[in-house]
Amino acid sequence: MQNPFQNTAADPDLVRRSLHYLIAFRLTLSIIILVVSFGMFGQALQPEYKSFLAQATSLTYVMAAIAFLWLQWRPGFPPDELARFSMMTDIIILLLVLHCFDGLSSGLVILLIFTVGIAGLLLPLQTALFFAAIISIGIIGETWLAMDGGFGQGPALQAGIYGIASFATALGCSLLGRWGREYQLLAERRRSDLVGLEQVNDLIIRRMRSGVIVVDNELKVRQMNESAWYLLGSPPVSERRLNVIAPSLVERLNRWHRTGQSVDEGLLLKATHAAVVPQFVRLPGALGEATLIFLEDTSVVSRRARDLAQASLARLSASIAHEIRNPLGALSHAAQLLEESTDLPKQDRRLIQIVRDHTLRMNDIVENVLKLSRRESARIEHVNVSDWLRQLADEFRREHRLPEGRLKVEAPRHRIQVLVDPGQLSQAVNNLMANALRHAASESHQPTITLRLSPIRGHREMALDIIDDGPGIPLEKRSRIFEPFFTTHKQGSGLGLFLARQLCDANQAPLEYVQIQNAGACFRILLRRSDSESADHSIIGLANFQ
C-alpha cells in the first residue's frame, strides 16, 4: 500500500507560481512590521533592547524581501531552493519579531503556522516537519524567556498547543498538497486523453464520406467536415448562414423541428446538384443547443449497391455468354453455307441475311459481355487531361472521318493533372462519343459533339462533359439508361453506357447524366485532380471555414 505521507513535492512550475504570491505577502508584511517598529508602539517597547531589535529585524526583513524578489526574477535559480531558504528566513525573523512584541500573547504565532502550512503544500514533508520543529523550539524558548527561566502551567500548555499545531499543520498541508497534485496529474492526464480523443474524432469526422454539419439555433454553421463543404459547393469563409448556403436544407430542418421526425427523402443541393438524404440530431453543449446534420450522398450509396449488383451480373452474363457462343457460331456457319448455294430464291437469301445480321449483333453482345467479365483493374497514373483530351478528339475525328466543326474541344490550355487509367478512360469516352453520333443523328441532322473540361467543387475535381445537340434523353427513360441491355436504338446492344460507367467506376471517376440548358444529352465524368494547386486551394478553403 502506498504511503500517503511519502516524500513528494510540488513541481517547479507550481512552486515558481506560488512564490509570486508568497513574495508579495512577505514584502507587504515586512513593510508593516517596519512601520510598527519605527512608530510609537515600537519605540515604547520595554526593555529598550527590544525596540532596537525590532527595528533592526524589520529592516533586515525588508531587505530580505527585496533580495528574494530579485532572486525570483533571476533566470536559472532553482525555485525549490529559493522557497526553502526564504521560508527559513521568514521563520527566524518572525520568531525575533514574536520575542520583541509580547511573545505568545501578541497573536503573531499565526504567521509562523501559516508559513509552515505553505511549506507543507510546496516542499517535501521532511522539510515541513523540520520547519515545524524549529517553530516549536522557538516557541518553547520564547516561553522560557518570558517566564525568566521557568515554565508556568498556563504558558507551557499554550506553547505545547502551538507546537502540536505546527506539526499538525505541516502534516495536514503536506497531505492536502499531495492529494491536490495527484488530482492535478489526473486532470492533466484526462485532458491529454480528451485532446487525443478529440483529435481522433475530428480526423474520423473529416474523413467521413458523409457530410457532417453543426448549426446553432440561429442557423449559423459552427463546424462542417470536408465532405459537407464540397457537397454545399465550397462556400466562402465569410458566409456561415445556412439559409444562404443551402436554403433547401433549411426547409427540411424546419420541417424536422415542427414534426420531430426526419424524412427519408432525397434532397437536391442547388450548389452542386448533389442528391443527399439529410438526418438531424439534437446536440446539447456549453455554447447552447445545436443541431447535428448528417448528409448521406445517395450517389455513393447507390454506386456501392450498383457495384455489387453489376459484379454479380457480370459473372452470370459471362457464364451465359460462353454457353451462347458455341450454338451462335454454328448458326452463323450454317447461314454462311446456305448463302453459298446457287439454287436459293431471292426471298430465302433475304431470310438468310437477316439470320446473319442478328447473329453478328448477338456476337457483338457476347463480346461486350466477355470484355466486361475480363476487365482488368485500372492502372492509375498522372495524366495531363487537357493534352490527352485534344489527342483523343483528333483520333476520333480521323477514325470516323469527322470535320473539326462536328467535334469541338473546350478545355484550358494550361497543364491539369488528373489520376486515371488513360486507356480505360479513352475507351469510355469513345463509347460515349460513338453513342452520341448514333442516337443524336436523324435524317435531317448530323450531330455535333462538344468535349468540355471545367473545374468543379472548389477545383478539387474536373468535370469532363460529352455534350451533343440532339433531342436528348426523355425524362422517363433517364433512370434506366445505365442498365445493361437497355437501349432506345433498334440496332443498339444496350451495353455501351453500361460498359462506359463500369470503366469510369474502375477509375473512381463517376459517370452521370446531367441536364444542361440549350443542349441535347450531356454525360459528365468527374476526374480527381492531382496537382498541388487544387489540393492547396481546397485545404486552405476548408481550414479557413473551420
Legacy VTK file of the C-alpha trace (Angstrom):
# vtk DataFile Version 3.0
C-alpha trace
ASCII
DATASET POLYDATA
POINTS 546 float
0.000 0.000 0.000
1.342 3.431 -0.911
2.276 5.719 1.976
0.167 8.904 1.839
2.954 10.837 3.557
5.742 9.828 1.223
8.284 12.403 0.134
6.522 14.193 -2.700
6.945 17.856 -3.565
5.205 20.175 -5.970
6.588 20.536 -9.470
8.918 23.501 -10.117
6.336 25.391 -12.180
3.803 25.298 -9.329
6.472 26.388 -6.816
7.524 29.234 -9.103
3.950 30.467 -9.494
3.318 30.208 -5.729
6.457 32.194 -4.945
4.971 35.221 -6.734
2.174 35.425 -4.158
4.434 34.480 -1.240
6.963 37.184 -2.058
4.201 39.782 -2.395
2.852 38.727 1.013
6.367 38.823 2.529
7.098 42.297 1.155
3.791 43.642 2.469
4.305 42.046 5.898
7.879 43.363 6.189
6.759 46.923 5.427
4.004 46.682 8.062
6.491 45.409 10.665
8.923 48.189 9.670
6.259 50.876 10.129
5.197 49.458 13.508
8.812 49.087 14.719
9.731 52.700 13.936
6.404 54.025 15.183
5.325 54.983 18.639
4.443 51.426 19.555
7.907 50.151 18.648
9.725 52.896 20.465
7.712 52.169 23.638
8.866 48.566 23.853
10.481 47.500 27.127
13.232 46.719 27.827
14.967 49.093 25.418
16.909 46.394 23.537
13.576 45.070 22.162
12.942 48.392 20.409
16.383 48.300 18.796
15.994 44.574 17.917
12.565 45.167 16.379
13.859 47.991 14.178
16.928 46.015 13.090
14.815 42.915 12.388
12.232 44.863 10.350
14.965 46.476 8.237
16.554 43.095 7.693
13.178 41.650 6.717
12.541 44.388 4.122
15.982 43.889 2.567
15.498 40.114 2.583
12.093 40.507 0.862
13.696 42.691 -1.837
16.547 40.203 -2.247
14.149 37.282 -2.641
12.159 39.319 -5.175
15.341 39.827 -7.212
16.260 36.146 -6.974
12.731 35.224 -8.088
13.197 37.006 -11.419
16.757 35.836 -11.868
16.846 33.093 -14.528
18.288 29.728 -13.652
17.765 29.935 -9.872
16.037 26.736 -8.599
12.555 27.661 -7.303
12.505 24.925 -4.628
15.810 26.150 -3.167
14.519 29.715 -3.119
11.297 28.604 -1.381
13.196 26.606 1.239
15.702 29.388 2.004
13.101 32.196 2.035
10.732 30.306 4.360
13.577 29.535 6.758
14.347 33.253 6.816
10.665 34.028 7.472
10.597 31.685 10.467
13.757 33.107 12.054
12.680 36.747 11.586
9.121 36.094 12.762
10.463 34.394 15.894
12.547 37.508 16.609
9.524 39.752 15.974
7.473 37.493 18.260
10.065 37.959 21.004
10.016 41.754 20.604
6.215 42.153 20.604
4.937 40.477 23.817
5.591 36.851 22.810
2.684 34.411 22.548
0.118 36.931 23.757
0.663 39.070 20.632
-1.022 36.507 18.331
1.869 36.592 15.843
2.241 32.797 16.162
-0.434 32.510 13.480
2.098 33.875 10.956
4.506 31.058 11.853
1.809 28.421 11.472
0.871 30.000 8.115
4.485 29.710 6.983
4.795 26.034 7.939
1.477 25.378 6.177
2.829 26.872 2.931
5.954 24.745 3.354
3.794 21.638 3.696
1.999 22.457 0.437
5.074 23.225 -1.663
8.059 21.412 -0.112
8.791 17.785 0.871
7.283 16.545 4.112
10.681 16.263 5.824
11.380 19.939 5.200
7.946 20.979 6.509
8.436 18.895 9.672
11.883 20.423 10.137
10.350 23.910 9.988
7.627 22.831 12.455
10.346 21.596 14.831
12.191 24.926 14.631
8.951 26.815 15.311
8.155 24.563 18.297
11.645 25.034 19.745
11.409 28.789 19.207
8.000 28.985 20.902
9.267 26.933 23.853
12.347 29.133 24.098
10.252 32.315 23.995
8.018 30.956 26.740
11.070 30.094 28.892
12.498 33.599 28.432
9.147 35.230 29.180
8.954 33.260 32.481
12.529 34.257 33.476
13.945 30.800 33.027
10.932 28.831 34.251
7.685 27.362 32.980
4.245 28.104 34.271
1.420 25.670 33.807
-0.609 28.017 31.609
2.201 29.281 29.310
3.700 25.802 28.983
0.322 24.371 27.915
-0.084 27.197 25.406
3.394 26.616 23.977
2.693 22.894 23.679
-0.561 23.504 21.834
1.214 25.826 19.366
3.931 23.225 18.820
1.397 20.469 18.178
-0.495 22.832 15.855
2.701 23.434 13.874
3.325 19.704 13.329
-0.346 19.063 12.575
-0.386 21.893 10.052
2.755 20.543 8.363
1.297 17.039 8.118
-2.166 18.175 7.030
-0.959 20.643 4.407
1.532 18.084 3.065
-1.261 15.535 2.678
-3.587 18.094 1.070
-0.816 19.212 -1.248
-0.119 15.633 -2.300
-3.796 14.987 -2.970
-4.047 18.211 -4.910
-1.033 17.297 -7.050
-2.445 13.832 -7.716
-5.758 15.292 -8.818
-3.892 17.789 -10.972
-1.903 14.995 -12.639
-5.105 13.016 -13.114
-6.846 16.046 -14.609
-3.916 16.681 -16.958
-3.899 13.023 -17.963
-7.641 13.133 -18.618
-7.198 16.358 -20.530
-4.471 14.769 -22.639
-6.711 11.769 -23.284
-9.628 14.025 -24.210
-7.446 16.085 -26.530
-6.224 12.909 -28.207
-9.755 11.567 -28.461
-10.954 14.877 -29.852
-8.222 14.787 -32.487
-9.157 11.226 -33.435
-12.850 12.136 -33.604
-12.050 15.202 -35.664
-9.955 13.107 -38.057
-12.708 10.499 -38.361
-15.363 13.154 -38.999
-13.190 14.874 -41.606
-12.547 11.572 -43.363
-16.191 10.514 -43.358
-17.765 10.237 -46.774
-20.996 11.524 -45.260
-21.282 15.269 -44.755
-21.423 16.477 -41.141
-22.627 19.999 -40.216
-23.223 21.594 -36.812
-25.576 24.614 -36.744
-26.890 26.650 -33.814
-30.438 27.850 -33.213
-29.788 30.927 -35.378
-28.866 28.702 -38.352
-25.198 29.707 -38.192
-22.718 26.996 -39.124
-20.337 26.195 -36.283
-18.434 23.418 -37.991
-18.539 21.191 -41.038
-16.341 18.445 -42.398
-14.723 18.201 -45.796
-17.465 16.141 -47.424
-20.184 18.597 -46.359
-18.086 21.533 -47.565
-17.815 20.017 -51.030
-21.479 18.950 -51.132
-22.543 22.526 -50.299
-20.469 23.922 -53.142
-17.348 25.030 -51.175
-18.951 28.099 -49.554
-16.701 31.107 -48.749
-15.177 31.524 -45.316
-17.141 34.673 -44.523
-20.528 33.069 -45.198
-21.777 30.961 -42.271
-25.542 31.385 -42.673
-27.048 28.042 -43.607
-30.150 29.687 -45.091
-27.854 31.366 -47.640
-25.569 28.378 -48.267
-28.341 25.774 -48.637
-31.939 27.106 -48.443
-33.458 23.727 -49.289
-31.620 22.137 -46.370
-33.017 24.812 -44.027
-36.547 23.997 -45.204
-36.009 20.330 -44.368
-34.506 21.331 -40.985
-37.544 23.494 -40.153
-39.842 20.641 -41.055
-37.890 18.372 -38.695
-38.239 20.975 -35.908
-42.021 21.042 -36.424
-42.610 17.299 -36.672
-39.652 15.888 -34.734
-39.075 13.214 -37.397
-36.585 13.011 -40.245
-37.962 12.322 -43.715
-36.075 9.678 -45.688
-36.453 11.584 -48.942
-33.690 12.683 -51.246
-32.800 16.374 -51.309
-31.133 18.093 -54.252
-28.492 20.629 -53.193
-28.642 23.510 -55.618
-24.957 24.461 -55.422
-23.609 21.100 -56.646
-26.757 19.293 -57.857
-25.847 16.510 -55.433
-28.671 14.308 -54.130
-28.436 13.742 -50.373
-30.598 12.334 -47.574
-30.305 14.622 -44.501
-30.621 13.291 -40.942
-30.883 15.579 -37.884
-29.827 15.084 -34.242
-30.129 17.500 -31.313
-26.747 18.359 -29.827
-26.576 19.965 -26.336
-23.428 21.851 -25.422
-21.810 24.598 -23.383
-22.421 27.118 -26.182
-26.121 26.355 -26.316
-28.237 23.754 -28.068
-27.237 22.967 -31.633
-28.288 20.598 -34.405
-26.053 17.947 -35.930
-26.842 17.329 -39.605
-25.674 14.230 -41.495
-25.733 14.461 -45.295
-25.676 10.999 -46.837
-24.690 11.237 -50.509
-27.149 8.969 -52.286
-24.828 8.642 -55.268
-22.246 6.915 -53.048
-24.823 4.510 -51.615
-26.340 3.744 -54.996
-22.868 3.310 -56.504
-21.959 0.703 -53.890
-25.189 -1.197 -54.457
-24.717 -0.913 -58.204
-21.169 -2.252 -57.971
-22.352 -5.314 -56.076
-25.210 -5.945 -58.484
-23.064 -5.380 -61.557
-20.312 -7.663 -60.302
-22.826 -10.469 -59.847
-24.402 -9.688 -63.214
-21.019 -9.695 -64.949
-20.190 -13.157 -63.626
-23.599 -14.506 -64.598
-23.515 -12.874 -68.045
-20.031 -14.236 -68.732
-21.215 -17.767 -67.971
-24.229 -17.342 -70.235
-22.118 -15.774 -72.997
-19.792 -18.763 -73.074
-22.766 -21.086 -73.430
-24.346 -18.971 -76.218
-21.154 -18.575 -78.226
-20.938 -22.175 -79.468
-24.512 -22.519 -80.857
-24.268 -18.970 -82.179
-21.155 -19.900 -84.119
-22.942 -22.935 -85.522
-25.886 -20.796 -86.682
-23.573 -18.273 -88.325
-21.611 -21.020 -90.113
-24.807 -22.720 -91.304
-26.191 -19.425 -92.640
-22.911 -18.801 -94.449
-23.051 -22.245 -96.114
-26.670 -21.733 -97.146
-25.815 -18.356 -98.656
-23.201 -20.032 -100.888
-25.896 -22.212 -102.510
-26.827 -21.134 -106.072
-30.342 -22.629 -106.020
-31.862 -20.385 -103.327
-34.580 -17.947 -104.357
-34.281 -14.253 -103.531
-36.738 -14.430 -100.606
-34.716 -17.174 -98.932
-31.494 -15.198 -99.367
-33.176 -12.247 -97.658
-34.069 -14.502 -94.709
-30.520 -15.828 -94.552
-29.179 -12.251 -94.494
-31.491 -11.457 -91.558
-30.144 -14.508 -89.722
-26.543 -13.416 -90.366
-27.213 -9.808 -89.261
-28.767 -10.912 -85.999
-26.043 -13.464 -85.301
-23.469 -10.695 -85.770
-25.421 -8.472 -83.403
-25.637 -11.246 -80.829
-21.927 -11.914 -81.262
-21.221 -8.221 -80.511
-23.273 -8.513 -77.331
-21.361 -11.637 -76.319
-18.029 -9.898 -76.985
-19.049 -6.908 -74.878
-20.110 -9.160 -72.023
-16.842 -11.063 -72.196
-14.904 -7.779 -72.190
-16.814 -6.797 -69.088
-16.006 -10.045 -67.305
-12.329 -9.877 -68.358
-11.886 -6.202 -67.480
-8.576 -5.664 -65.715
-8.030 -3.364 -62.749
-7.296 0.243 -63.548
-3.646 1.312 -63.669
-3.923 4.791 -62.240
-1.336 7.368 -63.280
-0.926 11.131 -63.552
-2.346 12.394 -66.859
-2.365 15.902 -68.335
-6.054 15.802 -69.176
-6.014 18.897 -71.441
-3.480 17.446 -73.880
-4.956 13.943 -73.561
-8.456 15.196 -74.455
-7.288 17.029 -77.590
-5.315 13.996 -78.750
-8.335 11.738 -78.161
-10.566 14.100 -80.184
-8.108 14.080 -83.121
-8.024 10.278 -83.182
-11.835 10.062 -83.061
-12.154 12.548 -85.972
-9.768 10.516 -88.112
-11.469 7.211 -87.273
-14.997 8.476 -88.066
-13.931 10.968 -90.752
-15.483 13.940 -88.979
-14.721 17.564 -89.789
-13.286 19.604 -86.926
-16.528 21.568 -86.527
-18.516 18.446 -85.597
-16.242 17.563 -82.667
-15.248 20.567 -80.559
-12.921 20.655 -77.560
-13.373 23.288 -74.858
-10.528 22.853 -72.368
-7.965 25.076 -70.646
-4.587 25.393 -72.301
-2.562 25.071 -69.098
-1.470 21.779 -67.592
-4.118 19.984 -65.468
-3.133 16.721 -63.802
-5.729 14.039 -63.002
-5.495 10.471 -61.671
-6.880 7.958 -64.218
-6.036 4.975 -66.372
-5.777 6.706 -69.768
-6.531 3.501 -71.713
-9.764 2.719 -69.874
-10.871 6.349 -69.853
-10.255 6.594 -73.614
-12.441 3.546 -74.167
-15.233 5.033 -72.025
-15.159 8.438 -73.772
-15.033 6.784 -77.200
-18.138 4.772 -76.305
-19.942 7.958 -75.214
-18.965 9.852 -78.389
-19.987 6.933 -80.606
-23.249 6.720 -78.693
-23.839 10.440 -79.334
-23.202 10.063 -83.077
-25.656 7.153 -83.292
-28.507 8.426 -81.087
-28.402 12.173 -81.806
-28.442 11.732 -85.603
-31.551 11.920 -87.754
-32.341 12.022 -91.450
-32.126 15.810 -91.496
-29.491 16.403 -88.819
-25.862 15.439 -88.350
-24.958 15.816 -84.667
-22.179 17.972 -83.261
-20.263 16.794 -80.187
-18.595 19.064 -77.629
-15.968 17.879 -75.155
-15.923 20.404 -72.310
-13.426 20.331 -69.432
-14.077 22.597 -66.424
-13.285 22.689 -62.666
-15.980 21.767 -60.158
-16.416 21.539 -56.364
-13.815 24.096 -55.439
-11.285 22.964 -58.091
-10.917 19.621 -56.313
-12.266 17.761 -59.379
-12.526 18.340 -63.115
-15.803 17.742 -64.940
-15.451 16.204 -68.403
-18.765 16.748 -70.251
-19.614 14.904 -73.500
-22.412 17.023 -74.997
-24.377 16.577 -78.216
-27.002 18.770 -79.872
-29.568 16.024 -80.394
-33.035 15.708 -78.843
-31.661 14.434 -75.523
-32.982 11.579 -73.412
-36.637 11.604 -72.323
-37.161 12.168 -68.618
-38.952 8.847 -68.080
-36.004 6.885 -69.525
-33.097 8.626 -67.767
-33.245 6.382 -64.709
-32.623 3.272 -66.867
-30.001 4.378 -69.388
-27.138 2.783 -67.446
-28.900 -0.535 -67.008
-27.412 -3.419 -69.018
-29.270 -4.378 -72.206
-31.494 -1.285 -72.081
-31.441 0.621 -75.381
-33.578 3.130 -77.277
-31.980 2.326 -80.642
-33.116 -0.598 -82.718
-29.532 -1.563 -83.589
-28.109 -0.998 -80.103
-26.948 -3.714 -77.724
-27.768 -1.813 -74.522
-24.239 -2.298 -73.164
-22.424 0.847 -74.355
-23.340 3.129 -71.445
-23.164 0.239 -69.005
-19.574 -0.547 -70.027
-18.643 3.146 -70.014
-19.845 3.525 -66.437
-18.006 0.351 -65.411
-14.763 1.710 -66.830
-15.277 5.075 -65.109
-16.085 3.456 -61.783
-12.884 1.435 -62.001
-11.033 4.778 -62.180
-13.056 6.290 -59.300
-14.428 8.772 -61.834
-18.243 8.758 -61.504
-20.216 8.939 -64.749
-23.649 10.579 -64.582
-26.228 12.040 -66.930
-26.815 15.760 -66.294
-29.318 18.164 -67.779
-27.960 21.414 -69.195
-29.786 24.207 -70.987
-29.781 24.649 -74.769
-28.197 21.253 -75.438
-29.148 17.641 -76.030
-27.690 14.823 -73.961
-24.797 15.501 -71.595
-22.759 12.811 -69.850
-20.395 14.036 -67.129
-17.268 12.274 -65.829
-15.779 13.615 -62.577
-11.973 13.338 -62.595
-9.830 13.639 -59.446
-7.175 16.328 -59.680
-3.664 15.521 -58.507
-1.873 18.868 -58.925
-0.827 20.681 -55.741
-2.611 23.904 -56.682
-6.085 22.361 -56.455
-5.228 20.492 -53.249
-3.905 23.639 -51.590
-6.987 25.578 -52.692
-9.347 23.030 -51.101
-7.368 22.583 -47.887
-6.964 26.332 -47.299
-10.636 26.979 -48.012
-11.867 24.335 -45.578
-9.302 25.257 -42.898
-10.356 28.893 -43.041
-14.011 27.910 -42.777
-13.314 25.866 -39.622
LINES 1 547
546 0 1 2 3 4 5 6 7 8 9 10 11 12 13 14 15 16 17 18 19 20 21 22 23 24 25 26 27 28 29 30 31 32 33 34 35 36 37 38 39 40 41 42 43 44 45 46 47 48 49 50 51 52 53 54 55 56 57 58 59 60 61 62 63 64 65 66 67 68 69 70 71 72 73 74 75 76 77 78 79 80 81 82 83 84 85 86 87 88 89 90 91 92 93 94 95 96 97 98 99 100 101 102 103 104 105 106 107 108 109 110 111 112 113 114 115 116 117 118 119 120 121 122 123 124 125 126 127 128 129 130 131 132 133 134 135 136 137 138 139 140 141 142 143 144 145 146 147 148 149 150 151 152 153 154 155 156 157 158 159 160 161 162 163 164 165 166 167 168 169 170 171 172 173 174 175 176 177 178 179 180 181 182 183 184 185 186 187 188 189 190 191 192 193 194 195 196 197 198 199 200 201 202 203 204 205 206 207 208 209 210 211 212 213 214 215 216 217 218 219 220 221 222 223 224 225 226 227 228 229 230 231 232 233 234 235 236 237 238 239 240 241 242 243 244 245 246 247 248 249 250 251 252 253 254 255 256 257 258 259 260 261 262 263 264 265 266 267 268 269 270 271 272 273 274 275 276 277 278 279 280 281 282 283 284 285 286 287 288 289 290 291 292 293 294 295 296 297 298 299 300 301 302 303 304 305 306 307 308 309 310 311 312 313 314 315 316 317 318 319 320 321 322 323 324 325 326 327 328 329 330 331 332 333 334 335 336 337 338 339 340 341 342 343 344 345 346 347 348 349 350 351 352 353 354 355 356 357 358 359 360 361 362 363 364 365 366 367 368 369 370 371 372 373 374 375 376 377 378 379 380 381 382 383 384 385 386 387 388 389 390 391 392 393 394 395 396 397 398 399 400 401 402 403 404 405 406 407 408 409 410 411 412 413 414 415 416 417 418 419 420 421 422 423 424 425 426 427 428 429 430 431 432 433 434 435 436 437 438 439 440 441 442 443 444 445 446 447 448 449 450 451 452 453 454 455 456 457 458 459 460 461 462 463 464 465 466 467 468 469 470 471 472 473 474 475 476 477 478 479 480 481 482 483 484 485 486 487 488 489 490 491 492 493 494 495 496 497 498 499 500 501 502 503 504 505 506 507 508 509 510 511 512 513 514 515 516 517 518 519 520 521 522 523 524 525 526 527 528 529 530 531 532 533 534 535 536 537 538 539 540 541 542 543 544 545
